[in-house]
Amino acid sequence: MIRTDADVAAGLVDLALIDARLFTVIDKAGPVPLRRLPPGYRGLAGIIVAQMVSRASADAIWHRLEDAAGDITPHHILALSDADCRAVGLSRAKAETLRRAAEAVDRGDLDLDAVCRMDAAAAARALTAIKGIGRWTADVYLLFCGGHPDIFPSGDIALQNAVAHALGLAMRPSPQELDRIAAAWSPWRGVSARLFWAYYAREMRREVAPVLEG
């Protein structure tokens, strides 16, 4: 489990021993943030909001959603109308995903704390059973809210670009290709993902926010 900055540091040491190419990546990336969030609906909602939008857009939508809902809980989100969701900038698909997840949590069909204690495959099945939650959302939730040490969201465009740039690949890898590359970094794929996000931010001068802080 990745709970502290010390866990990240330990993972980076092991990764450098596992794959010598990562020495340079670690040096160039600078500090690798922990970026843990508490498990639960609020964390999952933040990840859903952040799907496929810039950091600035995600932050703006999130703050408007907080203002409109009063709090980010299943009860508060289910109380929002379609017009409310449009006004804060949520697409129809994201609003529906937030509602379906809220309903599942409210009914007791989805326990977001228990999911974090499952093995990765079972946890991913539980999360992706909700329509609108795909592998990226499930992986990022398990990584940052669950602290899973061995998750690598290969569908993340920033990670694909960062790995291609850092390792000198001719082309950006597909999710399947990146899965094969990242397999070598087990059992610390969760730290390697954090490392390449940090590399992307520093070396490629791009902000990346797979989760919303706070």
Buried (B, 14 or more C-beta within 10 A) or exposed (E): EBEEEEBBEBBBEBBBEBBEEBEEBBEEBEEBEBBBBEBBBBBBBBBBBBBEBEBEBBBBBBEBBBEBBEEBBBEBBEEBEEEBBEEBBBBEEBBBBBBBBBBBBBEEEBBBEEBBEBEBEEBBEBBBEBEBBBBBBBBBBBBBBBBBBBBBBBBBEBBBBBBBBBBEBEEBBEBEBBBEBBEEBEEBBBBBBBBBBBBBBBBEEBEBBBBBEE
